[in-house]
């Protein structure tokens, strides 16, 4: 038994480390689009849409705006699927558990990698399903990994934000592919290797992840993955509520008391199970969705996400415009952009520490743990909105050297945005609804993100390639994000007054 306890601790840290590698190397590769589109243009994808035209000086030039628009459509659809698919993925994860969700994600990711590997300039159309499959598979890997934070108690928010930071940093994988292709490695070989890595994802699924979900708070004696002995557990459908004791073959889960009860979300980690008290009644999913917290959180996420997706999707043509078509300079700036994305995994923990900074400190009289967590979230929500406005201002100014600062602010803000999104949902709502709420907020924000394509078409058409007015409008729109931290702050202040 002591040996089992020792291996359990090692397993938790190994699960954390391998999950970090998985998110860092695969989950958010789609958002390195600016790097891979440079390679795809070199390979001649959608080149048939480039036409000969005459400029104002009567010089014959090649107009590839149609090619750029098609690439923008590929990214728009894939990024939409990345976010919108989290709704069914959340229900899938909550209902069927980790193993089923991961198997579907691994299948989609592998298929997407194979589609890119066997695509060509003549089969450019394969990019549409390929990038969408990679996006959906990657978000499933992230969703199933974020629950690992439940294994580490008071560092839960920090670990969730670290995983989201790794997700952001994985966009640098397409930079690695760009460098390899420029060094002579074929695009097909790179994506065949990525698809072969599905074997590693499968091994981790069966050896280091639970079949259902990791509960929070974590009960005493909780085990998952390959274990030394047998434990009494509950099924995924009943996890977190009243349940009946399962047989020895039920698999991993939450040990139960003699009445088949588990405690509610507000129990502390390691708290003994109460054999007399009924399980705490949590808010329903409908009540959570109709709350003002959810509404303003949706606005907070949507306006900032739209700003980021439009920036990523239009970065290549923007750099071509600012460099007057200098391919070497475009490549240099794209490399700098992709390199800064690696810093996402280092920026994200700062946000987690902001969320967790009150842990271990005495709470105010009458203040619950959830209220303390909400109070701590205000600073994070406000800083994220401020970063977005600064990033948007820099992106709006058409000065080429300034874009280095834009890249830094962009990766900092993205790491705060997605990590803060997941951490806030964990804090503000019952954990039994996390998968569904995370899926719904991402799906609804994905509908808003579809505006990026008409924005791109507007810039390319009516505005003659000048994105200034669109960037100014998006900067003003980003100001709406400040409403969310203000509303949470006012709620915390009202709660404090009522308690006192």
C-alpha positions as CSV (number, residue, x, y, z in Angstrom):
1,X,0.0,0.0,0.0
2,X,2.8,2.4,0.8
3,X,4.4,1.6,-2.5
4,X,1.1,2.5,-4.2
5,X,0.9,5.8,-2.4
6,X,4.5,6.6,-3.6
7,X,3.8,5.7,-7.2
8,X,0.5,7.8,-7.0
9,X,2.5,10.9,-6.3
10,X,5.0,10.2,-9.1
11,X,2.1,9.5,-11.4
12,X,0.5,12.9,-10.7
13,X,3.7,14.8,-11.6
14,X,4.3,12.6,-14.6
15,X,0.7,13.2,-15.8
16,X,1.3,17.0,-15.3
17,X,4.6,17.0,-17.3
18,X,3.4,14.8,-20.2
19,X,0.2,16.8,-20.5
20,X,2.2,20.0,-20.7
21,X,4.3,18.5,-23.5
22,X,1.2,17.3,-25.3
23,X,-0.4,20.8,-25.2
24,X,2.9,22.5,-26.0
25,X,3.6,20.4,-29.1
26,X,0.2,19.7,-30.6
27,X,-3.0,21.2,-29.1
28,X,-2.9,24.8,-30.5
29,X,-0.8,24.3,-33.7
30,X,-3.6,26.0,-35.8
31,X,-2.7,29.4,-34.4
32,X,0.7,29.2,-36.0
33,X,-1.2,29.8,-39.2
34,X,0.9,32.8,-40.2
35,X,4.0,30.6,-40.5
36,X,2.4,27.6,-42.3
37,X,0.6,29.8,-44.8
38,X,4.0,31.2,-45.8
39,X,5.1,27.6,-46.7
40,X,1.8,26.8,-48.4
41,X,2.2,29.9,-50.6
42,X,5.7,28.7,-51.5
43,X,4.3,25.2,-52.3
44,X,1.8,26.8,-54.7
45,X,-1.5,26.2,-52.8
46,X,-4.4,28.2,-54.3
47,X,-1.9,29.7,-56.7
48,X,-4.5,29.4,-59.5
49,X,-6.3,32.4,-57.9
50,X,-3.3,34.7,-58.6
51,X,-4.0,36.8,-61.7
52,X,-1.9,39.2,-63.8
53,X,-3.0,42.8,-63.5
54,X,-1.8,46.3,-64.3
55,X,-1.0,48.8,-61.5
56,X,-1.5,52.6,-61.6
57,X,1.8,53.0,-63.3
58,X,0.9,50.6,-66.1
59,X,3.3,47.9,-64.8
60,X,2.3,44.3,-65.1
61,X,2.0,42.7,-61.6
62,X,0.6,39.6,-60.1
63,X,-2.4,40.1,-57.9
64,X,-2.8,37.3,-55.3
65,X,-5.5,38.9,-53.2
66,X,-7.8,36.0,-54.2
67,X,-5.2,33.5,-52.9
68,X,-5.0,35.5,-49.6
69,X,-8.8,35.5,-49.3
70,X,-8.9,31.7,-49.7
71,X,-6.3,31.2,-47.1
72,X,-8.2,33.6,-44.8
73,X,-11.3,31.5,-45.4
74,X,-9.5,28.3,-44.4
75,X,-8.3,29.9,-41.2
76,X,-11.7,31.4,-40.4
77,X,-13.5,28.0,-40.7
78,X,-10.8,26.2,-38.8
79,X,-10.7,28.7,-35.9
80,X,-14.5,28.7,-35.9
81,X,-14.5,24.9,-35.6
82,X,-11.8,25.1,-32.9
83,X,-14.1,27.2,-30.7
84,X,-17.6,26.1,-31.7
85,X,-16.8,22.4,-31.4
86,X,-16.1,22.9,-27.7
87,X,-19.8,22.9,-27.1
88,X,-20.4,19.3,-28.2
89,X,-17.0,18.4,-26.9
90,X,-17.9,19.7,-23.5
91,X,-21.1,17.6,-23.4
92,X,-19.1,14.6,-24.7
93,X,-16.4,15.0,-22.0
94,X,-19.0,15.5,-19.2
95,X,-21.1,12.5,-20.2
96,X,-18.6,9.9,-21.5
97,X,-15.5,10.9,-19.7
98,X,-11.8,11.4,-20.6
99,X,-11.0,8.2,-22.6
100,X,-13.8,8.6,-25.1
101,X,-13.1,12.3,-25.6
102,X,-9.4,11.7,-26.1
103,X,-9.9,8.9,-28.5
104,X,-12.1,11.1,-30.7
105,X,-9.6,14.0,-30.5
106,X,-6.6,11.8,-31.4
107,X,-8.5,10.3,-34.4
108,X,-9.4,13.8,-35.7
109,X,-5.9,15.2,-35.1
110,X,-4.3,12.2,-36.9
111,X,-6.7,12.5,-39.9
112,X,-6.1,16.2,-40.2
113,X,-2.3,15.7,-40.2
114,X,-2.6,13.0,-42.9
115,X,-4.8,15.2,-45.0
116,X,-2.2,18.0,-45.0
117,X,0.6,15.4,-45.7
118,X,-1.2,14.1,-48.8
119,X,-2.4,17.4,-50.0
120,X,-0.7,19.4,-52.8
121,X,-1.2,22.5,-54.9
122,X,-3.6,20.5,-57.0
123,X,-5.5,19.3,-53.9
124,X,-5.5,22.6,-52.0
125,X,-9.1,22.0,-51.1
126,X,-8.0,19.3,-48.6
127,X,-6.8,22.2,-46.3
128,X,-10.4,22.9,-45.3
129,X,-11.1,19.6,-43.6
130,X,-7.4,19.1,-42.6
131,X,-7.1,22.3,-40.5
132,X,-10.5,21.9,-39.0
133,X,-9.7,18.4,-37.9
134,X,-6.4,19.5,-36.4
135,X,-8.3,22.4,-34.6
136,X,-11.0,20.2,-33.1
137,X,-8.6,17.4,-32.1
138,X,-6.3,19.9,-30.5
139,X,-9.1,21.5,-28.4
140,X,-10.1,18.1,-27.1
141,X,-6.6,17.4,-26.0
142,X,-6.7,20.7,-24.1
143,X,-10.1,20.1,-22.5
144,X,-9.1,16.7,-21.2
145,X,-5.8,18.0,-19.9
146,X,-7.1,21.0,-17.9
147,X,-8.7,18.7,-15.3
148,X,-5.1,17.7,-14.2
149,X,-5.2,20.9,-12.2
150,X,-7.7,19.2,-9.9
151,X,-4.8,16.9,-8.7
152,X,-2.9,19.8,-7.2
153,X,-5.4,21.5,-4.9
154,X,-4.5,25.1,-4.2
155,X,-2.4,25.4,-7.4
156,X,-5.4,24.4,-9.5
157,X,-5.9,27.8,-11.3
158,X,-2.1,28.1,-11.9
159,X,-2.0,24.7,-13.6
160,X,-5.1,25.4,-15.7
161,X,-3.5,28.6,-17.0
162,X,-0.1,26.9,-17.6
163,X,-1.9,24.4,-19.8
164,X,-3.7,27.2,-21.7
165,X,-0.3,28.9,-22.1
166,X,1.2,25.7,-23.5
167,X,-1.8,25.6,-25.9
168,X,-0.9,29.1,-27.1
169,X,2.8,28.3,-27.4
170,X,2.1,25.3,-29.5
171,X,1.5,27.6,-32.4
172,X,5.3,27.8,-32.7
173,X,5.1,24.2,-34.0
174,X,4.2,25.5,-37.4
175,X,7.3,27.8,-37.2
176,X,9.4,24.6,-36.6
177,X,7.8,23.1,-39.7
178,X,8.5,26.3,-41.7
179,X,12.2,26.1,-40.7
180,X,12.4,22.4,-41.5
181,X,10.8,22.9,-45.0
182,X,13.2,25.8,-45.7
183,X,16.1,23.4,-44.7
184,X,15.0,20.8,-47.2
185,X,12.6,18.6,-45.3
186,X,9.4,18.0,-47.2
187,X,6.0,19.3,-45.9
188,X,4.7,15.7,-46.2
189,X,7.4,14.2,-44.0
190,X,6.6,16.8,-41.2
191,X,2.9,16.1,-41.1
192,X,3.4,12.3,-41.4
193,X,5.6,12.6,-38.2
194,X,2.8,14.6,-36.5
195,X,0.2,11.9,-37.4
196,X,2.6,9.1,-36.1
197,X,2.7,10.9,-32.7
198,X,-0.9,9.7,-32.2
199,X,0.6,6.5,-30.8
200,X,2.1,8.5,-27.9
201,X,-1.3,10.2,-27.3
202,X,-2.9,6.8,-27.1
203,X,-0.4,5.5,-24.6
204,X,-0.9,8.5,-22.4
205,X,-4.7,8.1,-22.6
206,X,-4.6,4.5,-21.2
207,X,-1.7,4.8,-18.8
208,X,-1.8,8.3,-17.3
209,X,-5.4,9.6,-17.6
210,X,-8.7,8.7,-15.9
211,X,-11.4,6.9,-17.7
212,X,-14.1,9.3,-16.4
213,X,-13.0,12.6,-14.9
214,X,-10.8,13.9,-12.1
215,X,-13.1,15.2,-9.3
216,X,-12.6,18.4,-7.4
217,X,-12.0,18.6,-4.4
218,X,-9.9,15.5,-4.6
219,X,-11.1,12.8,-2.2
220,X,-8.7,10.7,-0.1
221,X,-7.5,7.6,-1.8
222,X,-8.3,8.8,-5.3
223,X,-6.6,6.8,-8.0
224,X,-6.6,6.8,-11.8
225,X,-4.7,5.2,-14.7
226,X,-2.7,2.1,-14.0
227,X,-3.1,1.4,-10.3
228,X,-1.6,-1.1,-7.8
229,X,-4.9,-2.2,-6.3
230,X,-8.7,-2.0,-6.6
231,X,-10.9,0.8,-5.3
232,X,-14.6,1.5,-4.9
233,X,-15.6,4.2,-7.3
234,X,-18.4,6.0,-9.0
235,X,-19.4,6.2,-12.6
236,X,-18.8,9.4,-14.7
237,X,-22.6,10.2,-14.8
238,X,-22.8,10.2,-11.0
239,X,-19.5,11.8,-10.2
240,X,-19.9,14.8,-7.9
241,X,-23.5,13.8,-6.8
242,X,-25.2,11.0,-4.8
243,X,-24.1,7.7,-6.2
244,X,-24.1,4.0,-5.4
245,X,-21.0,2.0,-4.6
246,X,-19.5,0.4,-7.7
247,X,-18.0,-3.1,-7.8
248,X,-14.3,-3.8,-7.8
249,X,-14.2,-3.7,-11.6
250,X,-15.8,-0.3,-12.0
251,X,-12.4,1.4,-12.7
252,X,-11.0,4.7,-11.4
253,X,-13.1,7.4,-9.8
254,X,-14.1,8.9,-6.4
255,X,-14.2,6.6,-3.3
256,X,-17.5,6.8,-1.6
257,X,-18.8,6.7,1.9
258,X,-21.0,3.9,3.2
259,X,-24.1,5.7,2.0
260,X,-22.8,6.3,-1.5
261,X,-22.5,10.0,-1.1
262,X,-19.7,12.4,-2.2
263,X,-19.3,16.0,-0.9
264,X,-20.1,19.1,-2.9
265,X,-17.6,21.4,-4.6
266,X,-16.9,23.5,-1.5
267,X,-15.3,20.7,0.5
268,X,-11.6,21.1,1.1
269,X,-9.1,18.7,-0.4
270,X,-8.6,15.7,1.7
271,X,-11.8,16.4,3.7
272,X,-13.4,13.3,5.1
273,X,-16.7,12.3,3.4
274,X,-19.8,13.1,5.4
275,X,-22.0,10.0,6.0
276,X,-25.0,12.0,7.3
277,X,-25.3,15.3,5.3
278,X,-27.0,15.1,1.9
279,X,-25.0,16.3,-1.1
280,X,-25.1,20.0,-1.7
281,X,-27.5,21.2,-4.3
282,X,-25.7,23.1,-7.0
283,X,-27.1,25.6,-9.5
284,X,-28.5,24.1,-12.6
285,X,-26.8,24.4,-16.0
286,X,-29.7,26.7,-17.1
287,X,-29.3,29.0,-14.1
288,X,-25.5,29.3,-14.8
289,X,-26.1,30.2,-18.5
290,X,-28.8,32.8,-17.7
291,X,-26.6,34.5,-15.1
292,X,-25.0,38.0,-15.7
293,X,-21.6,36.5,-14.9
294,X,-21.9,34.2,-17.9
295,X,-23.3,37.0,-20.2
296,X,-20.5,39.5,-19.5
297,X,-17.9,36.7,-19.5
298,X,-19.0,35.8,-23.0
299,X,-18.7,39.5,-24.1
300,X,-15.3,39.7,-22.5
301,X,-14.0,36.6,-24.3
302,X,-15.7,37.3,-27.7
303,X,-14.5,40.8,-28.4
304,X,-10.9,40.0,-27.5
305,X,-10.9,36.7,-29.3
306,X,-12.2,38.4,-32.5
307,X,-9.3,40.9,-32.3
308,X,-6.7,38.1,-31.9
309,X,-8.1,35.9,-34.7
310,X,-8.3,38.7,-37.2
311,X,-4.8,39.7,-36.4
312,X,-3.4,36.2,-36.9
313,X,-5.5,35.6,-40.0
314,X,-4.3,38.8,-41.7
315,X,-0.8,39.0,-40.4
316,X,0.8,37.7,-43.6
317,X,-0.9,40.2,-46.0
318,X,-0.4,43.0,-43.4
319,X,3.4,42.3,-43.3
320,X,3.5,42.2,-47.1
321,X,1.9,45.6,-47.2
322,X,4.2,47.1,-44.6
323,X,7.4,45.6,-46.2
324,X,6.3,46.5,-49.8
325,X,6.3,42.8,-50.7
326,X,9.8,42.1,-49.5
327,X,9.7,38.3,-49.0
328,X,12.8,38.1,-46.8
329,X,11.5,40.7,-44.4
330,X,8.1,39.0,-44.3
331,X,9.8,35.7,-43.4
332,X,11.9,37.5,-40.7
333,X,8.9,39.1,-39.0
334,X,6.9,35.8,-39.2
335,X,9.7,34.0,-37.5
336,X,9.8,36.7,-34.8
337,X,6.1,36.4,-34.3
338,X,6.2,32.6,-34.1
339,X,9.1,32.7,-31.7
340,X,7.3,35.0,-29.3
341,X,4.4,32.5,-29.2
342,X,6.7,30.1,-27.3
343,X,6.6,32.6,-24.5
344,X,2.9,31.9,-23.9
345,X,3.7,29.0,-21.6
346,X,5.9,31.3,-19.5
347,X,3.3,34.2,-19.4
348,X,0.3,32.1,-18.5
349,X,1.5,31.1,-14.9
350,X,1.6,34.8,-14.0
351,X,-2.2,34.9,-14.5
352,X,-2.6,31.7,-12.5
353,X,-0.7,33.2,-9.7
354,X,-2.9,36.2,-9.7
355,X,-5.9,33.9,-9.4
356,X,-4.3,31.8,-6.6
357,X,-2.5,34.7,-4.8
358,X,-5.0,34.6,-1.9
359,X,-4.6,30.8,-1.3
360,X,-3.3,30.0,2.2
361,X,-4.2,33.5,3.5
362,X,-7.0,34.0,6.0
363,X,-10.3,35.0,4.4
364,X,-12.5,37.9,5.6
365,X,-15.1,37.1,8.2
366,X,-18.1,35.3,6.6
367,X,-16.4,35.1,3.2
368,X,-16.6,31.7,1.4
369,X,-13.8,30.2,-0.6
370,X,-15.7,30.9,-3.8
371,X,-16.2,34.5,-2.9
372,X,-12.5,34.9,-2.2
373,X,-11.7,33.3,-5.6
374,X,-14.1,35.7,-7.3
375,X,-12.5,38.7,-5.6
376,X,-9.0,37.5,-6.7
377,X,-10.2,37.1,-10.3
378,X,-11.1,40.8,-10.7
379,X,-7.5,41.9,-11.2
380,X,-6.8,39.2,-13.8
381,X,-10.0,40.1,-15.8
382,X,-9.1,43.8,-15.8
383,X,-5.4,43.3,-16.8
384,X,-6.5,41.0,-19.6
385,X,-8.8,43.7,-21.0
386,X,-6.1,46.3,-20.7
387,X,-3.5,44.2,-22.5
388,X,-5.9,43.7,-25.4
389,X,-6.5,47.4,-25.8
390,X,-2.7,48.1,-25.8
391,X,-2.1,45.2,-28.2
392,X,-4.9,46.5,-30.6
393,X,-3.5,50.0,-30.5
394,X,0.0,48.8,-31.5
395,X,-1.4,46.6,-34.3
396,X,-3.4,49.6,-35.6
397,X,-0.3,51.8,-36.1
398,X,1.2,51.0,-39.5
399,X,4.8,51.1,-38.4
400,X,6.8,48.0,-39.2
401,X,9.4,48.0,-36.2
402,X,6.5,48.6,-33.8
403,X,5.1,45.1,-34.7
404,X,7.8,43.5,-32.5
405,X,6.1,45.1,-29.5
406,X,2.7,44.1,-31.0
407,X,3.8,40.4,-31.1
408,X,4.9,40.6,-27.4
409,X,1.6,42.1,-26.3
410,X,-0.4,39.7,-28.4
411,X,1.2,36.5,-26.9
412,X,0.9,38.0,-23.4
413,X,-2.7,38.8,-23.9
414,X,-3.6,35.5,-25.5
415,X,-2.1,33.5,-22.6
416,X,-4.0,35.6,-20.1
417,X,-7.2,35.4,-22.1
418,X,-7.7,31.7,-22.5
419,X,-6.1,30.7,-19.2
420,X,-8.3,33.3,-17.5
421,X,-11.4,32.1,-19.3
422,X,-11.0,28.5,-18.1
423,X,-10.0,29.5,-14.6
424,X,-12.9,31.9,-14.2
425,X,-15.4,29.3,-15.3
426,X,-14.0,26.9,-12.7
427,X,-14.3,29.5,-10.0
428,X,-17.7,31.1,-10.8
429,X,-19.7,28.0,-11.6
430,X,-20.1,24.4,-10.3
431,X,-17.4,22.0,-11.6
432,X,-20.1,19.5,-12.7
433,X,-21.0,22.0,-15.5
434,X,-17.5,23.0,-16.4
435,X,-17.3,21.0,-19.7
436,X,-20.7,22.2,-20.9
437,X,-20.1,25.9,-19.9
438,X,-16.6,26.0,-21.4
439,X,-18.0,24.5,-24.6
440,X,-20.9,26.9,-24.7
441,X,-18.9,30.0,-24.1
442,X,-16.3,29.0,-26.7
443,X,-19.1,28.0,-29.2
444,X,-20.9,31.3,-28.8
445,X,-17.7,33.3,-29.1
446,X,-16.9,31.3,-32.2
447,X,-20.1,32.7,-33.9
448,X,-18.8,36.2,-33.1
449,X,-15.3,35.2,-34.5
450,X,-16.9,34.6,-38.0
451,X,-16.9,38.4,-38.4
452,X,-13.2,38.1,-39.1
453,X,-13.9,37.0,-42.7
454,X,-16.2,39.9,-43.7
455,X,-13.7,42.2,-42.0
456,X,-11.0,40.8,-44.2
457,X,-13.1,41.0,-47.3
458,X,-13.9,44.7,-46.4
459,X,-10.2,45.5,-46.1
460,X,-9.4,43.7,-49.3
461,X,-12.3,45.3,-51.2
462,X,-13.8,48.6,-50.2
463,X,-10.7,49.8,-48.2
464,X,-8.2,48.9,-50.9
465,X,-6.1,46.7,-48.6
466,X,-5.7,49.4,-45.8
467,X,-6.9,47.9,-42.5
468,X,-6.7,51.2,-40.5
469,X,-10.5,51.8,-40.1
470,X,-11.2,48.1,-39.2
471,X,-8.4,48.1,-36.6
472,X,-9.7,51.4,-35.0
473,X,-13.2,49.9,-34.8
474,X,-11.9,46.7,-33.2
475,X,-9.9,48.7,-30.7
476,X,-13.0,50.6,-29.7
477,X,-15.0,47.3,-29.5
478,X,-12.3,45.9,-27.2
479,X,-13.3,48.5,-24.6
480,X,-16.4,46.4,-23.9
481,X,-14.2,43.8,-22.2
482,X,-13.8,46.2,-19.2
483,X,-17.5,45.7,-18.2
484,X,-16.9,42.1,-17.0
485,X,-14.2,42.9,-14.3
486,X,-16.3,45.9,-13.1
487,X,-19.4,43.7,-12.7
488,X,-17.5,41.0,-10.8
489,X,-16.0,43.7,-8.5
490,X,-19.4,45.2,-7.8
491,X,-20.8,41.8,-7.0
492,X,-18.0,41.1,-4.6
493,X,-18.5,44.5,-2.9
494,X,-22.3,43.9,-2.5
495,X,-21.6,40.4,-1.1
496,X,-19.1,41.9,1.4
497,X,-21.6,44.5,2.5
498,X,-24.3,42.0,3.0
499,X,-22.1,39.7,5.1
500,X,-20.9,42.6,7.3
